[in-house]
Amino acid sequence: MQDDALLFSISQIISKFALVSLVIVVVSISGYSGFLTLLFITFSSIFFTFIFLLFTLASTLKKLNSSIICFENISKSFIFGVPLVFSGLLFSALTSFDRVFLKEYSSLTELGLYSVSISFAAVATIFQSVFSVIWAPTVYKWKAQGVGLDMVPSISSTITFLVSLIFCLAGIFSWLVDYLIPSEYGDVKYILVSCLVYPLLYTLSEVTGIGIGITKKTYWTVLIGLVCLFVNVVLNFVLIPTYGAKGAAITTAITFFVFFILRTEISSLIWFSIPRVTIYTFISLHVALSCCVTFFGAVYNDTFILVYLILLIFTLFIYRKFLFLVVNRCCPHARWD
């Protein structure tokens, strides 16, 4: 799309609008919404978006000439892309097995509790989605131009700060969830922080693990997916029968902590090594604390809020130079040193 953000946004809106419109029309006419019907609706919405982009980019497509097609590049693209297909399937399984195990080895009550917690944590996926859409094309453009890659360590530090900030604020204010849901879902506020680990660590790993994509060694993603899937299945099998939704939340947190570590370490191994001590320190603290809150939050809730408050102050102190820089750029007349 040649960096046309408006066109990209419109294509996303058209896809979602077509999906919702078709669901309303089909259900209104037939009243049936089986799997095949939903599959057809989803395919149709994607097809409408494809037609829109085909007409919109017609002038660009006309400029393409079969003589410039390089089959060597096509084969390289397949080598790059095929492992991503398998890793995508593994990732889908990774994010689905928690609900499958809850349904089979726990109760529907626990499944509902976990689903509500995931729904609240899904707010963080907005941050994940926006960053991923912007980050990937930007860093590949830097690679093509041979500039900007030296900024990866500072960007990873910035994202670590934002992730830590979100964790702390969620831990401090999770009790507000009680005012939004029925009392029988009171444990959601303890499970919520563990459910945030997936979208936040995935976002951070997009930066720290970018070397896998830069070097085009995407076969590592399959290995990462297999290891994480094994960890996820084992922990789900061990924790869910006893702890239900809490076990599922902790399993997801630990799985994506392993996912984050593997992506970061492999990227540092095959590309270049970014400073990781501070990143690992903060992330390890937050993952361990989120698991403790999930297990013991009902007993030590006030204590954990105090711990998160102290951790927030500590985080702001460690990243004070970054905060001063932001304030000085936003308010140049109010200099902070």
PyMOL commands that set and color helices and strands:
alter all, ss='L'
color gray80, all
select helices_A, chain A and resi 5-30+35-56+58-62+66-68+71-94+97-105+108-121+123-145+149-179+183-185+188-195+197-208+211-214+219-243+245-270+277-318+320-330
alter helices_A, ss='H'
color red, helices_A
deselect
rebuild
show_as cartoon
